[in-house]
Amino acid sequence: MPQTSWWEWSQGVVSSLQHSIFSLIKPSQGNNADLLRAYIKEQGEEIFRNNPWALTAAIEDFASTGKHLMIFREPKLKIAREALESMLTKPKLIIDFGTYVGNSAIAWGAILQGIHGPNAAEQGCRVYTFELDPIMVQSSRDLVQLAGLDGIVHVLEGPASESLRKLYDEGKVTSGCVDMAFIDHWEKYYLPDLQLCEELGVFHKGSLVIADNTDFPGAPKYLEYVRSGGSGSVRYESRGYKSETKRGPSVVEISTVVDV
């Protein structure tokens, strides 16, 4: 077998094994939603009302109790926040592939509010986040409302690709308007969903694409694509940023659009 073919085969085997392990350890999403709601109520909902950072901290605390919530944790969120706040053009529109419990979407809304002030929604700031599971959709909407961000953060139910196309058709997402895309759902969809963004032309020079779990469970085709600069009219500069979590080191990939 040629060396390249051997490498591709071995990477495919590793990826399949990782996804099998990931599927076995991932608990019921509906059960997670119920447990998280109960946890928030136990703490006292009023302390989280209109306080998104307190709420994301509570979600992370809950995730650290052995519930195995696959959330975008604070060390990586800090890296992403610094990247967003350092953009030359202040970000206003974010698309989020993979809502889950809403932790990252709430954080993006809070960051936009921090950049643009309390009337960020009136200035057109939006986070559109995509979730397939209807139970998680309702749970995350409830948390977004509790955080006081329902004017900014919109949770859309259904496949991410279909939701994004619908937003584009409705004129809510337009050519060159996406400042950041966050990708944190099933790794096999990372590259197709990125390429859909390219097809629709939603990026501008300086847009960021932030992807989680590129090291584990792993998204080798996505990494190869962005680190080689992409293809076609959209070009990227990309690198991984290592963070230290309680579960060990983990990497977040940040790609900057350098040409469209």
C-alpha positions, -999 to +999 in steps of 0.1 A: +000+000+000+014+035-009+025+056+021-002+082+015-030+056+012-017+039+044-018+072+062-054+080+050-065+045+059-050+047+094-065+081+101-099+068+090-096+038+114-085+061+143-114+086+135-139+057+135-127+043+168-128+078+184-164+084+172-174+050+185-160+057+220-175+092+219-209+078+211-207+053+239-198+078+266-223+105+254-254+104+277-289+112+267-293+148+256-328+151+270-316+137+304-288+163+304-313+191+297-335+180+326-306+177+350-292+210+340-325+228+344-329+212+379-293+224+388-300+260+378-333+260+398-314+246+428-289+275+426-318+300+424-327+313+389-328+350+400-290+351+404-287+342+367-314+365+354-298+390+329-264+377+340-251+356+312-215+351+325-229+338+358-250+314+339-222+301+317-201+296+348-229+276+364-232+255+333-195+248+334-197+239+371-225+215+364-205+200+335-176+194+359-198+173+383-193+141+361-222+147+338-199+146+307-215+177+291-196+183+258-194+221+262-169+247+250-151+252+283-138+284+298-101+280+289-110+277+252-137+303+255-111+328+268-090+322+237-121+327+214-132+358+233-098+374+229-098+367+192-133+382+188-125+413+209-093+419+189-110+420+155-104+452+136-140+454+126-162+450+157-182+417+152-220+419+150-231+386+135-221+351+146-233+317+134-230+288+158-231+252+145-241+231+175-261+247+202-263+217+226-272+233+260-266+268+247-234+276+267-213+289+237-243+308+222-249+326+255-212+334+257-212+349+221-242+370+230-225+383+261-194+391+242-213+411+216-232+429+243-198+437+260-185+451+227-215+471+217-232+479+250-266+470+265-285+480+233-265+455+211-297+439+198-310+473+186-277+478+168-283+446+148-261+422+168-272+386+163-261+351+172-278+324+151-273+289+167-283+256+151-296+225+170-312+193+157-326+180+190-360+197+199-355+190+236-322+208+236-337+236+215-363+244+241-339+240+270-313+263+254-340+289+245-351+289+281-315+296+292-310+323+266-341+340+279-329+337+315-296+353+305-315+382+290-301+376+256-332+365+236-330+397+216-295+387+203-293+349+205-317+329+183-319+291+185-330+275+153-343+239+152-332+216+124-301+206+105-276+234+105-272+235+067-309+239+062-312+265+089-283+285+074-298+283+039-331+295+052-315+325+070-298+334+037-330+331+017-348+353+043-321+379+041-311+376+078-277+363+068-263+380+037-232+381+016-201+391+036-220+396+069-208+368+091-180+379+114-175+346+131-186+310+125-183+286+155-182+249+146-189+224+174-212+197+163-206+163+146-170+165+132-179+149+099-200+180+091-173+205+099-159+207+064-193+205+045-207+233+067-177+255+062-179+249+024-216+259+026-206+292+042-182+296+013-208+287-013-232+313+001-204+339+003-212+349+039-176+356+049-156+388+045-118+394+048-111+392+085-139+368+094-130+341+119-139+304+119-134+288+153-137+250+156-137+229+187-128+192+191-105+191+161-080+171+181-105+148+198-128+133+185-109+148+156-117+164+122-087+156+100-103+166+067-114+199+081-079+206+096-062+196+064-084+220+044-080+251+066-043+246+073-036+243+036-053+276+031-087+264+018-095+263-019-113+284-044-120+321-036-120+319+002-085+316+017-075+310+053-046+313+077-052+288+105-035+276+137-044+256+168-044+271+202-038+247+231-057+252+263-054+234+296-086+219+312-093+196+341-095+168+316-060+177+301-048+197+271-073+205+243-070+225+211-093+251+195-086+259+159-089+295+148-089+303+111-089+338+097-103+346+063-074+364+045-090+366+011-125+363-005 
